[in-house]
Amino acid sequence: MALHSNTSLVYVAFLFVLNYVFITAGSGLSSESSSGLLAPYDELYYRGVRAYFSEDWERAAEFLEKSISTRDKLLRTRRKCHD
């Protein structure tokens, strides 16, 4: 029985990872996709930090700026929903 529960846990985790890969691959992690949806700001921030530590300054600045902009847009939209 324990083996079955571990197998299902791995299967569920695999589905989440697979879903994440398809979402990020489809969006290209641009600041806005063709559908008007924003890329997750935490993913943009993470990519900016990785580029920074790789000393790729231009990409680091690009991703960090997009992260800040995306987060600001998200917060403005949330405020509009509550008004």
N, C-alpha and C positions, 0 to 999 in steps of 0.2 A: 504494500500500500504506500509506503514512504517513497518508493521509487517512482510510482505513478505521479505523486504530487510534485516531485522535483522535475519530472519531465514536463508536466503541464506548466510549471512556473517558467521553465526555460522557453517553452513554446510561446507563452504570453509575452515574455521579454523580447523574444525574437520578433514577434509581430509589431511591438512598439518600435523597435529599432528599424525594422523594414519600413514602417509607415513614416518614420522621421526621415529616412533616406529619400523616399519618394517625394515627400513634401519639400525638403530643401533642394533636391535636384531639380524639381519642377519650377521652383521659384527662382533659382539662380542666386538667391540671397541678394537681390537688388533691393533698393530702398522701397520701390513699389513695383508690383507685378502688373501684368496686363489686366488682371481682374480688379485692381485697385486695392488689393490687400497688402498690408505692410509686412516686411520680414520681421521676425521676432527681434526686439532690440537686444535681448541678452545674447543671442547668437551673433549679432553684429559686433557687440562689445567683446565677446570671446575671441572672435576672429581678429579684431583690432589689437587685443592684447597679445595674441600669438604673433601677429605681424610685427608688433613692437619688439618683442623679445627676439625675433629673427632679424631685427634691425632693418626691416623693410618699412622705412618711415612713411613713405607716401601711402602705401596701403593701410598702414596703421592709422594714419590720420583720416583716411577715407572711411574706414569702417567705424572708427570711434565717432566721427562727425555724424555718420548715418545713424548710429546707435542713439545718440543724443536727440537727433531730429525725430526719429521714429518714436522714442519714448515721449517726447513732448507732444507729438500728434496724438498718441494714445491717451495721454492724460487730458488733453483738450477735448477729445471725443467723449471720454468718460464724464467730464464735467458737464458737457452739453446734455448727456443722457440724464443727469441728475437735476438739471435746471427745469 
